[in-house]
């Protein structure tokens, strides 16, 4: 069953020892079923336009889909290397993800993963998602 919710997102990207943190909250929806969890919300893309983001968590696999100027479809799976496409104003890039940690609880989950380009580590990332049902 789909329910309205407020979704809180915190992302931390670490590159060469420097950390950059982004936090946002957005109205969205949450669907919970026997397979897992699906969250949908809007957020600004790199150009300041609004993009629709859908997070689907099943077991130890997180799928992130975003439309708009920063269109992407990315899978982060604990203990596995996955490839994904990421749209930029200059064209699409092929990125790799390697999930290192996944934690779940009541109304939240977090994931840690490495991001690479051509098998060269670009950043270590943390994504923490919390939601409050309306």
WOLINVEN-V576978 format. One record per residue. PSI is psi in radians with two decimals (999 if undefined). Layout:
psi:PSI
psi:PSI
This chain:
psi:2.31
psi:2.30
psi:2.55
psi:2.57
psi:2.82
psi:2.24
psi:2.28
psi:2.23
psi:2.29
psi:2.15
psi:2.33
psi:2.20
psi:2.21
psi:2.14
psi:2.12
psi:0.75
psi:-0.15
psi:2.34
psi:2.46
psi:2.19
psi:2.36
psi:2.33
psi:2.48
psi:2.76
psi:2.56
psi:2.58
psi:2.48
psi:-2.78
psi:2.69
psi:2.33
psi:2.19
psi:2.27
psi:-3.01
psi:-0.38
psi:-0.62
psi:-2.48
psi:2.50
psi:2.16
psi:2.47
psi:2.31
psi:2.92
psi:2.62
psi:2.72
psi:2.45
psi:-3.01
psi:-0.35
psi:0.00
psi:0.01
psi:2.75
psi:2.35
psi:2.59
psi:2.21
psi:2.37
psi:2.16
psi:2.19
psi:2.09
psi:2.03
psi:2.03
psi:-2.15
psi:0.52
psi:2.22
psi:2.21
psi:2.26
psi:2.10
psi:2.30
psi:2.42
psi:3.13
psi:-2.80
psi:-0.45
psi:0.82
psi:2.37
psi:2.79
psi:1.94
psi:2.43
psi:2.25
psi:2.05
psi:2.19
psi:2.19
psi:0.14
psi:2.58
psi:2.27
psi:2.67
psi:2.59
psi:2.83
psi:2.41
psi:2.13
psi:2.38
psi:2.89
psi:-0.40
psi:-0.12
psi:3.06
psi:2.57
psi:2.59
psi:2.07
psi:2.78
psi:2.55
psi:2.55
psi:1.95
psi:2.23
psi:-0.42
psi:2.49
psi:2.23
psi:2.46
psi:2.60
psi:-2.96
psi:2.05
psi:0.37
psi:2.80
psi:2.77
psi:2.66
psi:2.51
psi:2.40
psi:2.72
psi:2.52
psi:2.27
psi:2.75
psi:2.16
psi:0.73
psi:0.26
psi:2.14
psi:2.18
psi:-0.71
psi:2.77
psi:2.39
psi:2.56
psi:2.39
psi:2.12
psi:2.20
psi:2.25
psi:2.63
psi:2.57
psi:2.09
psi:2.42
psi:999
